[in-house]
Amino acid sequence: MIDEDSPGMNPGLAEAASGEFPGEIENGNSRTPRWRKFLRSLKVPALAIFSALFLGGILIILTDTDVLWAWARFFNDPMRALSRSWEAVWDAYSALFVGAFGSLSAWSETLLRATPLTLAGLAVAFAFKASLFNIGANGQMILGAIFSAYIGFTFDITGWILVPLALAGGVLGGFLWGGIAGVLKATTGAHEVITTIMLNFIAAFLLAYFLTTDTFLPSGSANPISKNMLEQARLHRFISGERVDIGIFIAIAAVALVWWVLEKSTLGFQVKAVGLSPDAAKYSGMKVALIIALTLAAAGGLAGLAGATVVLGATGVLTGGVIGNLGFDAIAVALLGRSNPWGVLAAAILFGGLNAGAVNMQAETQIPVDIVIVIQALIILFVAAPDLVRAIYRIKKVDTEEAQSFTSSWGSS
């Protein structure tokens, strides 16, 4: 561990990087308890979710023709308009909740969808700690999926070797892809937002190309779908009849590991120090360029692992749209989780539940699943604009930690 009391260490940097801010000192040398800081940190995200659900309820009312008809006759029977509005919103959100958490099958689908979101969210959150905006999780997931898929359908060996090998391949693919952006940032100053966006497109076209080659295509097939993963390469489903697999345990283990790295390791200290002040970190003797490169590479490795869990788990095959927009959803997960690994896990379960429950909501109430997409977008909007939430609910900004911006690197050179 770097000695925070050494002559070369900026005292403010040492306190900030260790997660203890001068503004939190109370009653002499005592500091605000961690649990109180944790509860404070939940205030804005919780209100953001509430606000999104409230506005989503208004959209549900506007899409229900029976409710609109009742409102057209509001002055004849105002109570009917209000009761029909409440019933429509209650029925929709009840169906959404039941589809997400109301049964073992619902939990299975929620956790299945939360697995890649957790890992990709960690990829974004870890980069945030160094004030790096990793928009390239989607491309990193694609590379991870390509590497792990190739291993998964090529090497016919025992499962207890093949599964870890395929997962490691996914980590390697994402690590290399994130490392490209990291090296460019560290050596040339190329902005990570631009490079990671461009690498997303390159990854997508690489996947499209590979799905035209004999290496990936089944014999005699021209459809852009890879060979099936070998049965022993698939992630084990631990609940009979349900789709959730051990990928969720891999995601939880990754959350614990990232938390440990950030809170207990020298690397985590350096990552946070660089994020708070690269100049002060450099003055303290840290190799800022190397830390930046390693941070984006490690973030890519987490995203690559997310891609591996998709192709080895739910899909079992590599297609052009196997990742979809999961890497972009991960940005919302990281924002809602406030870049805290455990917060990312909770946010991923929430988003996984919204996606899983949307199907049941549409089946039960005929409310389109697009409403859930709008709710997710509103959550992102409110979480990304905390001052707006504070203004709406008249909340004072009391936490120094809340003043940090996730996107502070946008203005960096």
RADA-V518291 format. One line per field, one symbol per residue. ss: DSSP state (a for helix, b for strand, c for the rest). phi: phi as a letter, one per 30 degrees, with the letter a starting at -180 (. if undefined). psi: psi as a letter, one per 40 degrees, with the letter a starting at -180 (. if undefined). A space follows every 10 residues. Layout:
ss: ???
phi: ???
psi: ???
This chain:
ss: cccccccccc aaaaaaaccc caaabccccc bccaaaaaaa aaaaaaaaaa aaaaaaaaaa aaacaaaaaa aacccccaaa aaaaaaaaaa aaaaaaaaaa accaaaaaaa aaaaaaaaaa aaaaaaaaac ccccccaaaa aaaaaaaaaa aaaaccccaa aaaaaaaaaa aaaaaaaaaa aaaaaaaacc caaaaaaaaa aaaaaaaaaa ccccccbccc ccccbbcccc aaacccbccc ccccbcaaaa aaaaaaaaaa aaaacaaaaa aaaaaacaaa aaaccccaaa aaaaaaaaaa aaaaaaaaaa aaaaccccbc cccccaaaaa aaaaaacccc aaaaaaaaaa aaaaaaaaaa aaaaacccca aaaaaaaaaa aaaacaaaaa aaacccccca aaaccccaaa acc
phi: .dddcdedcd edddddddic cedcdbhicd cdeddddddd ddddedddde dddddddddd ddccdddddd ddceddaddd dddddddddd dddddddddc bdaddddedd ddddeddddd dddddddedc hccddceddd ddddddddde ddcccdbddd cddddddddd ddededdddd ddddddccie ddddddddde ddddddddde dccddcddei ccddbddddd edcdddccbe icddbdeddd ddddeddded ddcbcdeded ddddddaedd ddddjddddd dddddddddd dddddddddd ddcddiacbd cdcicedddd dddddddhid eddddddddd dddddddddd ddddbidddd ddddddddde edddbddddd ddchcddcce ddddcdcddd cdd
psi: hhheeidehh dddddddeeh ideehifbei ihiddddddd dedddddddd dddddddddd deehdddddd ddfdedgddd dddddddddd dddddddddd eeiddddddd dddddddddd ddddddddde fhggeedddd dddddddddd ddedhgiide dddddddddd dddddddddd dddddddeeh hddddddddd dddddddddd eeidddiihe iehghiiiii deeihhhehh eieiaedddd dddddddddd dddeiddddd ddddddgddd dddeeigddd dddddddddd dddddddddd decddeihid fddbfddddd ddddddefeh dddddddddd dddddddddd ddddeehied dddddddddd dddegddddd ddefhihehd deeihdfded ei.
